[in-house]
C-alpha cells in the first residue's frame, strides 16, 4: 500500500508544484509561483468543460445506471425460470474490454455506414445524423458508459434482493398487498443500504471513467466539448506533455471524489435494520 498507493499519491502532490515537461523526465525547478497549476485549474476553460461534463455524467449514472439496474433486478427477481440466464446476460458487458466496446459503439454511431443510421434509413428517415457532432456528442458518449455498467449495479442489487426474507412477501400477500405495494413498502426500503452503496459508487466512478470515452472521443472531440476529468488528465500527461499540470488535475479529481463521496454518504445515509 505504501509503495503503490501512498508514495505515488504524495509524489503526485509534490510534482504538481514542479515544472515537468515530459513523462519520465526530471523536474526543472519549481513553478513560479509554486501554485501556478492550481490557479490554472480555475481559469482553464477545458477543465471547466471536463468538470461540467463529469457532473452531468454523475446525474446520468444515478438516474439511468442505478435506476435501470434496479428495474432489471426487480424483474429478474420475480421470475421463476431463467434467472441465471438473465444475470449472466446483464453482467456480460462488464467483462468485455472497454476499448473493444468503444470500437463497437464507434461502428454503431458511424455517420454514413453506422448501424444506427442504416436502421433510420430503413425506417424512412431522409437524412443521416452525425451522432458525433457538437449537438449529439455528449449523448453519444454517455450511452455506452451507462450501458456497460448497468450489469455491475444489477448484480449488487440482486444480491441485496436475495437477502430479503420471503416470509415478508408472504405475509404482505396474505394481508392483500399487490405486487407494486410489496415492492414499494418492502423491497425498496430493505434495499436502502444497497442502493446507497450503488449511488456512492456511481458518483465516484463518474470521476474516474476514462477508457471508453477516450476511444470514442479522443482529444475532447468535437471542438473540445466532450472532455471528462479522466480524459483531460490523460491528454495533459501523454499528449500535451504537461505532466505537472496533469498532476494538479489528478489532485483535483481526488479532492472532488472525497468531497462528493462524503456528501453522498451524508445524503444517502445507511440505516440499521
ABEGO torsion letter per residue (X at the ends): XAAAAAAAAAAAAAAAABBBABBGBBBBEBBOBAAAAAAAAAABAAAAAAAAAAAAAAAAAAAAAAAAAAAAAAAAAABABGAAAAAAAAAAAAABBAAAAAAAAAAAABAAABAAAAAAAAAGBABBBBAABAAAAAAAAAAAAAAAAAAAAAAAAAAAAAABBAAAAAAAAAAGBBAAAAAAAAAAAAAAAAAAAAAAAAAAAAAABAAAAAAABBGGOBGGAABBAAAAAAAAAAAAGBAAAAAAAAAAAAAAAAAAAAAAAAABBBBBX
